[in-house]
């Protein structure tokens, strides 16, 4: 395929009247291109995207994997997790990108000015037409990635004060419970248990199993440290494992483990690898042990040594007390030999007798005074009981109950008397009641508007309407006529 620089710079021919179609402008799109005029070379016109794609294909096909050495600049880690940077030397530079899936495997933090070696493929960033290296691996030049990460983290934590000796806590003399954070598959846990059983058989050991190497081991170690420190009465925690390479021990160089050790509420002993192995956990821990077995020896004193220490302290105390008593006895004997103090035991005995007599008299006077106070107290108590409000209230309550009974009886008699009078008056009233008269067959005659009782037949004319009230109900009547006696009208 001819390149852009192979095309001749010749003037185009006269344009046709009608615009050529796509096949004429890009003859390679569909079918065979039209034959150019004799003596004129074929001209291929690319779009920008096509040309960029061609270049990207050439670069990616040619530079599948390259190693590039240079200095990092404009190094930025975006919130998407991708790392963008520029590799440069004294005369040139190339842009680079490292995607999030590869960034998470970096053991160190890329920074501007760091001399690195990048492995990746050459590609083209289409929107800007820039070629770049898509990096899959990045390592510092001259210094291993793990060692660089170790130094970076050590410097940062030291600046925060996590290595300060002032924050180191002393170990308890006789811990009640000992926490172990280690793997159950290694020999370290067996060595520590054997030492603890031999030196301190009564020790209560709590083991929190965890992975101590591999991906994700650091998070497990940090979680195990937090959990074992929360157990009640745990006084000290040992975190450790056996020896290995720097890669095997790398979990103890992670920041999450260092911060878990620093935030532990109880002292932590690091026992990682051999004496020559140094990790970040060793700097943060309250005490570093060269081996796991040495950590177990440090955390508990040997029982015999502890007993011997107590015996030595007891002997020293007895010796000091005996020496002091001897010095004081010598001073007493020396004082007794002085003339001014001759006969002082007899005088002291007389003073003691006088003190005993005064003490007896004092006790006697105190007993008599106490007896008088007791008698006065008894008299006042008896007088007070006569005015005791509870007794007075009891008498008043009794009288009130008696008065209440009399009042209820009087009220009952009064009620029965008034009830009898009421019944008698009701009977008399019933005999005088017009309703009772109506009940015996009589009736009451009213005028039509029921405003007056008709007592005289002359006041009513035939045709007038009257109302007659009976014992039960009322009648509306019309007067037909007047008369006397039983004759009909």
C-alpha positions as CSV (number, residue, x, y, z in Angstrom):
1,X,0.0,0.0,0.0
2,X,1.5,3.4,-0.9
3,X,2.0,5.8,1.9
4,X,1.0,9.4,2.0
5,X,4.5,10.5,1.3
6,X,4.7,8.4,-1.9
7,X,1.9,10.4,-3.6
8,X,3.1,13.0,-6.2
9,X,2.3,16.6,-5.7
10,X,0.6,17.3,-9.0
11,X,-2.2,19.6,-9.9
12,X,-5.6,18.0,-10.2
13,X,-7.4,18.0,-13.5
14,X,-10.5,20.1,-14.3
15,X,-13.4,19.3,-12.0
16,X,-16.4,17.6,-13.7
17,X,-19.7,19.4,-13.8
18,X,-21.4,16.9,-11.4
19,X,-19.9,16.0,-8.1
20,X,-18.3,12.6,-8.1
21,X,-20.0,9.9,-5.9
22,X,-18.3,8.2,-3.0
23,X,-17.0,5.5,-5.2
24,X,-15.2,8.0,-7.3
25,X,-13.7,9.8,-4.3
26,X,-12.8,6.6,-2.5
27,X,-12.4,4.0,-5.2
28,X,-11.3,1.3,-2.7
29,X,-14.7,1.3,-0.9
30,X,-16.6,-0.7,-3.5
31,X,-15.4,-2.9,-6.3
32,X,-12.5,-2.2,-8.5
33,X,-11.3,1.4,-8.8
34,X,-11.7,3.1,-12.2
35,X,-8.6,3.0,-14.3
36,X,-6.6,6.2,-14.0
37,X,-5.7,8.1,-17.2
38,X,-2.6,6.9,-18.8
39,X,0.5,8.5,-17.3
40,X,-1.2,9.5,-14.0
41,X,-0.5,7.5,-10.8
42,X,-3.4,6.3,-8.6
43,X,-4.2,8.7,-5.7
44,X,-5.8,7.3,-2.5
45,X,-7.5,9.9,-0.2
46,X,-7.9,8.9,3.5
47,X,-10.1,10.4,6.1
48,X,-8.4,11.4,9.4
49,X,-10.0,8.5,11.2
50,X,-8.9,6.1,8.5
51,X,-5.4,7.4,8.5
52,X,-5.2,7.3,12.3
53,X,-6.6,3.7,12.3
54,X,-3.9,2.7,9.7
55,X,-1.2,4.2,11.8
56,X,-2.5,2.6,15.0
57,X,-2.6,-0.7,13.2
58,X,1.0,-0.4,12.1
59,X,2.2,0.7,15.5
60,X,0.3,-2.0,17.4
61,X,1.4,-4.7,15.0
62,X,5.0,-3.6,15.1
63,X,5.5,-2.6,18.8
64,X,3.5,-5.4,20.5
65,X,5.7,-5.3,23.6
66,X,8.4,-2.8,24.3
67,X,10.4,-1.8,27.3
68,X,10.9,2.0,27.7
69,X,13.2,3.7,30.2
70,X,12.6,7.3,31.3
71,X,11.7,9.8,34.0
72,X,8.1,10.1,35.1
73,X,6.4,13.5,34.8
74,X,2.8,14.8,34.9
75,X,2.0,11.7,36.8
76,X,-1.7,11.7,37.8
77,X,-4.0,9.0,39.2
78,X,-7.6,9.9,38.2
79,X,-10.7,9.0,40.2
80,X,-11.4,6.3,37.6
81,X,-8.3,4.5,38.8
82,X,-6.3,5.0,35.6
83,X,-2.8,6.3,35.8
84,X,-1.7,8.9,33.2
85,X,2.0,10.0,32.9
86,X,4.7,11.1,30.6
87,X,8.0,9.3,30.1
88,X,10.9,11.6,29.1
89,X,14.6,11.7,28.8
90,X,17.0,14.5,27.8
91,X,15.5,15.1,24.3
92,X,12.2,13.3,23.9
93,X,9.0,12.3,25.7
94,X,6.1,9.9,25.2
95,X,2.8,9.9,26.9
96,X,1.6,6.8,28.7
97,X,-1.4,5.3,30.4
98,X,-1.8,2.5,32.8
99,X,-5.3,1.1,33.3
100,X,-6.9,0.5,36.7
101,X,-6.6,-3.3,36.3
102,X,-2.8,-3.0,36.1
103,X,-2.4,-0.1,38.6
104,X,-3.7,-2.2,41.5
105,X,-0.7,-4.6,41.2
106,X,1.8,-1.8,41.7
107,X,3.8,-2.2,44.9
108,X,5.0,1.4,44.9
109,X,3.5,4.8,44.3
110,X,4.5,6.4,41.0
111,X,5.7,10.0,41.5
112,X,7.1,12.8,39.3
113,X,10.9,12.6,38.9
114,X,11.1,8.8,39.5
115,X,13.3,6.9,37.0
116,X,11.3,3.8,35.8
117,X,11.2,1.1,33.2
118,X,7.8,0.6,31.6
119,X,6.6,-2.4,29.7
120,X,3.7,-2.1,27.3
121,X,2.5,-1.7,23.7
122,X,2.6,1.3,21.5
123,X,-0.8,2.6,20.4
124,X,-2.5,5.8,19.2
125,X,-5.0,8.0,21.1
126,X,-7.5,8.6,18.3
127,X,-9.2,11.8,19.6
128,X,-5.8,13.7,19.6
129,X,-3.8,11.7,17.1
130,X,-1.1,11.1,19.6
131,X,0.9,8.0,20.0
132,X,1.3,6.6,23.5
133,X,2.5,3.6,25.4
134,X,-0.2,1.5,27.1
135,X,1.7,0.3,30.1
136,X,1.1,-3.1,31.7
137,X,4.0,-3.2,34.1
138,X,6.0,-0.4,35.8
139,X,9.1,-0.8,37.9
140,X,11.7,1.6,39.3
141,X,15.1,1.7,37.6
142,X,17.9,0.5,39.8
143,X,15.7,-0.1,42.9
144,X,13.2,-2.9,43.2
145,X,9.5,-2.0,43.3
146,X,9.0,-3.8,46.6
147,X,12.0,-2.0,48.2
148,X,10.8,1.4,46.8
149,X,7.3,0.8,48.2
150,X,8.9,-0.2,51.5
151,X,10.9,3.0,51.7
152,X,7.9,5.2,50.7
153,X,5.6,3.7,53.3
154,X,8.3,3.8,56.0
155,X,9.0,7.4,55.3
156,X,5.3,8.4,55.4
157,X,4.5,6.4,58.6
158,X,7.6,7.8,60.3
159,X,6.4,11.3,59.5
160,X,3.1,10.6,61.1
161,X,4.8,9.5,64.3
162,X,3.9,5.8,64.2
163,X,7.5,4.8,64.9
164,X,7.9,7.2,67.8
165,X,9.4,5.3,70.8
166,X,7.2,7.4,73.1
167,X,4.1,5.6,71.9
168,X,5.5,2.2,72.6
169,X,3.8,0.4,75.5
170,X,5.5,-1.9,78.1
171,X,4.5,-5.5,78.2
172,X,2.5,-6.8,81.2
173,X,4.5,-8.8,83.7
174,X,2.0,-11.7,83.8
175,X,-0.5,-11.5,81.0
176,X,-3.9,-13.2,81.7
177,X,-4.6,-13.9,78.0
178,X,-2.2,-14.0,75.1
179,X,-3.5,-13.5,71.5
180,X,-1.7,-15.1,68.6
181,X,-2.3,-13.9,65.0
182,X,-0.6,-16.3,62.7
183,X,-1.2,-19.2,60.3
184,X,-2.1,-22.7,61.6
185,X,-0.1,-24.3,58.8
186,X,3.3,-22.9,59.7
187,X,5.8,-24.0,62.3
188,X,5.8,-20.6,64.0
189,X,2.5,-21.3,65.9
190,X,3.8,-24.6,67.2
191,X,7.1,-23.1,68.3
192,X,5.3,-20.3,70.2
193,X,2.8,-22.7,71.9
194,X,5.7,-25.0,73.0
195,X,7.6,-22.1,74.5
196,X,4.5,-20.8,76.3
197,X,3.7,-24.3,77.7
198,X,7.2,-24.8,79.0
199,X,7.7,-21.3,80.5
200,X,4.1,-20.4,81.6
201,X,1.8,-23.5,81.7
202,X,-1.1,-21.4,83.1
203,X,-1.1,-19.0,80.2
204,X,-4.5,-18.7,78.4
205,X,-3.7,-18.5,74.6
206,X,-6.2,-17.3,72.0
207,X,-5.3,-18.1,68.4
208,X,-6.8,-16.1,65.5
209,X,-5.9,-18.1,62.3
210,X,-5.1,-16.0,59.2
211,X,-3.2,-16.2,56.0
212,X,0.3,-14.6,56.2
213,X,1.2,-14.4,52.6
214,X,-0.4,-13.9,49.2
215,X,-3.0,-11.5,47.8
216,X,-5.5,-10.4,50.4
217,X,-3.4,-11.6,53.3
218,X,-2.8,-8.1,54.6
219,X,-6.5,-7.4,55.0
220,X,-7.0,-10.7,56.8
221,X,-4.1,-10.0,59.2
222,X,-5.5,-6.5,60.0
223,X,-9.0,-7.9,60.6
224,X,-7.6,-10.6,62.9
225,X,-5.6,-8.1,64.9
226,X,-8.8,-6.0,65.5
227,X,-10.8,-9.1,66.5
228,X,-8.3,-10.7,68.9
229,X,-7.7,-7.3,70.6
230,X,-11.5,-7.1,71.3
231,X,-11.5,-10.3,73.4
232,X,-12.0,-9.7,77.0
233,X,-8.9,-9.7,79.2
234,X,-6.4,-10.1,76.3
235,X,-3.3,-8.3,77.6
236,X,-0.9,-8.7,74.7
237,X,-0.9,-9.9,71.0
238,X,1.8,-11.6,69.1
239,X,1.6,-11.3,65.3
240,X,4.1,-13.3,63.2
241,X,5.2,-16.0,60.9
242,X,8.3,-18.0,59.9
243,X,11.0,-16.8,57.5
244,X,10.8,-16.3,53.8
245,X,11.6,-14.0,50.9
246,X,10.6,-10.4,50.7
247,X,7.6,-11.3,48.6
248,X,6.5,-13.9,51.2
249,X,6.8,-11.4,54.0
250,X,5.2,-8.5,52.0
251,X,1.8,-8.7,53.7
252,X,3.5,-7.3,56.9
253,X,4.8,-4.3,54.9
254,X,1.2,-3.2,53.9
255,X,-0.2,0.0,55.3
256,X,-3.4,-1.6,56.5
257,X,-1.4,-4.0,58.8
258,X,0.7,-1.1,60.2
259,X,-2.3,1.0,61.1
260,X,-4.1,-2.0,62.6
261,X,-1.0,-2.6,64.9
262,X,-0.9,1.1,65.8
263,X,-4.6,1.3,66.7
264,X,-4.5,-1.9,68.8
265,X,-5.7,-1.2,72.4
266,X,-3.2,-3.7,73.8
267,X,0.6,-4.1,73.2
268,X,1.6,-5.9,70.0
269,X,4.8,-7.9,69.5
270,X,6.0,-8.5,65.9
271,X,7.7,-11.8,65.3
272,X,8.2,-12.0,61.6
273,X,10.7,-14.1,59.8
274,X,14.3,-14.3,61.1
275,X,16.4,-11.8,62.9
276,X,17.7,-10.3,59.6
277,X,14.1,-9.8,58.2
278,X,12.8,-6.3,58.8
279,X,9.2,-5.2,58.0
280,X,7.1,-2.1,58.5
281,X,5.2,-4.1,61.2
282,X,8.5,-4.3,63.2
283,X,8.7,-0.5,63.4
284,X,5.1,0.1,64.4
285,X,4.8,-2.7,67.0
286,X,5.5,-2.1,70.6
287,X,8.2,-4.7,70.7
288,X,10.1,-6.6,67.9
289,X,11.2,-10.1,68.5
290,X,13.8,-11.7,66.2
291,X,11.8,-15.0,65.9
292,X,8.4,-16.3,66.9
293,X,10.0,-18.4,69.6
294,X,11.8,-15.4,71.0
295,X,8.4,-13.5,71.1
296,X,6.9,-16.2,73.2
297,X,9.9,-16.0,75.6
298,X,9.6,-12.2,75.8
299,X,5.9,-12.2,76.5
300,X,6.1,-14.3,79.6
301,X,8.8,-14.6,82.2
302,X,10.0,-18.1,83.0
303,X,8.1,-19.4,86.1
304,X,11.3,-20.4,87.9
305,X,12.9,-17.0,87.1
306,X,9.8,-15.2,88.4
307,X,9.9,-17.3,91.7
308,X,13.6,-16.6,92.0
309,X,13.0,-12.9,91.5
310,X,10.4,-12.9,94.3
311,X,12.7,-14.9,96.6
312,X,15.6,-12.4,96.0
313,X,13.3,-9.4,96.7
314,X,12.1,-11.1,99.9
315,X,15.7,-11.8,101.0
316,X,16.6,-8.1,100.3
317,X,13.6,-6.9,102.3
318,X,14.4,-9.1,105.3
319,X,18.1,-8.0,105.3
320,X,17.1,-4.4,105.1
321,X,14.6,-4.8,108.0
322,X,17.0,-6.7,110.2
323,X,19.7,-4.1,109.7
324,X,17.3,-1.2,110.5
325,X,16.0,-3.0,113.6
326,X,19.6,-3.6,114.8
327,X,20.5,0.1,114.3
328,X,17.4,1.2,116.3
329,X,18.2,-1.3,119.1
330,X,21.7,0.1,119.3
331,X,20.3,3.6,119.6
332,X,17.9,2.5,122.4
333,X,20.8,0.9,124.4
334,X,23.0,3.9,124.0
335,X,20.2,6.2,125.2
336,X,19.6,4.0,128.2
337,X,23.2,4.4,129.3
338,X,22.9,8.2,129.6
339,X,22.5,9.6,133.2
340,X,19.6,11.8,132.3
341,X,17.6,8.8,131.2
342,X,18.5,6.6,134.3
343,X,15.4,5.0,135.9
344,X,13.2,6.0,132.9
345,X,11.6,2.5,132.8
346,X,10.2,2.9,136.3
347,X,9.0,6.4,135.5
348,X,7.5,5.1,132.3
349,X,5.8,2.3,134.3
350,X,4.3,4.9,136.7
351,X,3.2,7.1,133.8
352,X,1.6,4.0,132.3
353,X,-0.3,3.2,135.5
354,X,-1.4,6.8,135.8
355,X,-2.6,6.6,132.2
356,X,-4.5,3.4,133.0
357,X,-6.2,5.0,136.0
358,X,-7.2,8.0,134.0
359,X,-8.4,5.8,131.2
360,X,-10.5,3.8,133.7
361,X,-12.0,7.0,135.2
362,X,-12.7,8.3,131.8
363,X,-14.5,5.2,130.8
364,X,-16.5,5.2,134.0
365,X,-17.5,8.9,133.5
366,X,-18.4,8.1,129.9
367,X,-20.6,5.2,130.9
368,X,-22.4,7.3,133.6
369,X,-22.9,10.1,131.2
370,X,-24.3,7.6,128.6
371,X,-26.6,6.1,131.2
372,X,-28.0,9.5,132.1
373,X,-28.5,10.4,128.5
374,X,-30.3,7.0,128.0
375,X,-32.6,7.6,130.9
376,X,-33.4,11.2,129.7
377,X,-34.0,9.8,126.2
378,X,-36.4,7.2,127.6
379,X,-38.4,9.8,129.5
380,X,-38.7,12.1,126.5
381,X,-39.7,9.2,124.4
382,X,-42.5,8.3,126.8
383,X,-43.7,11.9,126.9
384,X,-43.6,12.1,123.2
385,X,-45.6,8.9,122.8
386,X,-48.4,10.5,124.9
387,X,-48.6,13.2,122.2
388,X,-48.1,10.8,119.4
389,X,-50.1,12.0,116.5
390,X,-50.7,8.4,115.3
391,X,-52.5,7.6,118.6
392,X,-54.4,10.8,118.6
393,X,-55.5,10.2,115.0
394,X,-56.5,6.7,116.0
395,X,-58.9,8.0,118.7
396,X,-60.3,10.6,116.4
397,X,-60.8,8.0,113.8
398,X,-62.7,5.8,116.3
399,X,-64.9,8.7,117.4
400,X,-65.6,9.5,113.8
401,X,-66.6,6.0,113.1
402,X,-69.0,5.9,116.1
403,X,-70.4,9.3,115.1
404,X,-70.8,8.1,111.6
405,X,-72.8,5.1,112.8
406,X,-75.1,7.2,114.9
407,X,-75.6,9.6,112.0
408,X,-76.5,6.8,109.6
409,X,-79.0,5.4,112.1
410,X,-80.6,8.9,112.7
411,X,-80.7,9.4,108.9
412,X,-82.4,6.1,108.4
413,X,-85.0,6.8,111.1
414,X,-85.6,10.2,109.6
415,X,-85.9,8.7,106.2
416,X,-88.5,6.2,107.3
417,X,-90.5,8.8,109.2
418,X,-90.5,11.2,106.2
419,X,-91.4,8.3,103.8
420,X,-94.4,7.3,106.0
421,X,-95.6,11.0,106.0
422,X,-95.1,11.2,102.2
423,X,-97.1,8.0,101.6
424,X,-99.9,9.3,103.8
425,X,-100.0,12.6,102.1
426,X,-99.9,10.9,98.7
427,X,-102.9,8.7,99.7
428,X,-104.8,11.8,100.8
429,X,-103.9,13.6,97.7
430,X,-104.9,10.6,95.6
431,X,-108.4,10.7,97.2
432,X,-108.8,14.4,96.2
433,X,-107.3,14.0,92.8
434,X,-109.7,14.7,89.9
435,X,-108.0,11.9,88.0
436,X,-109.2,9.5,90.7
437,X,-112.7,10.9,90.4
438,X,-112.5,10.3,86.6
439,X,-111.5,6.8,87.4
440,X,-114.8,6.2,89.2
441,X,-116.8,7.0,86.0
442,X,-117.0,10.8,86.1
443,X,-116.0,13.1,83.2
444,X,-115.0,16.7,82.8
445,X,-116.7,18.9,80.2
446,X,-114.6,21.7,78.6
447,X,-115.6,24.4,76.1
448,X,-114.4,24.1,72.5
449,X,-111.0,25.8,73.0
450,X,-110.5,24.0,76.3
451,X,-110.1,27.2,78.3
452,X,-112.9,26.7,80.8
453,X,-114.8,23.9,82.5
454,X,-118.5,23.8,81.7
455,X,-120.4,23.9,85.0
456,X,-123.8,25.1,83.8
457,X,-125.8,23.8,80.9
458,X,-127.3,27.2,80.2
459,X,-123.9,28.5,79.1
460,X,-123.9,26.1,76.2
461,X,-126.3,26.4,73.2
462,X,-127.3,23.6,70.9
463,X,-124.7,23.3,68.1
464,X,-121.8,24.3,70.3
465,X,-118.8,22.0,70.4
466,X,-117.4,20.8,73.7
467,X,-114.6,18.5,74.8
468,X,-115.2,15.8,77.4
469,X,-112.2,14.4,79.3
470,X,-112.6,10.8,80.5
471,X,-110.4,8.7,82.8
472,X,-108.7,7.4,79.6
473,X,-108.7,9.7,76.6
474,X,-110.8,12.7,75.5
475,X,-114.0,13.1,73.3
476,X,-114.9,16.0,71.0
477,X,-118.7,16.4,71.1
478,X,-121.4,18.6,69.6
479,X,-124.4,19.7,71.8
480,X,-127.7,18.7,70.4
481,X,-129.9,20.2,73.1
482,X,-130.5,20.8,76.8
483,X,-132.6,18.9,79.2
484,X,-132.9,17.4,82.6
485,X,-133.4,13.8,83.6
486,X,-132.8,10.6,81.7
487,X,-135.2,11.4,78.8
488,X,-133.6,11.4,75.5
489,X,-133.4,14.6,73.4
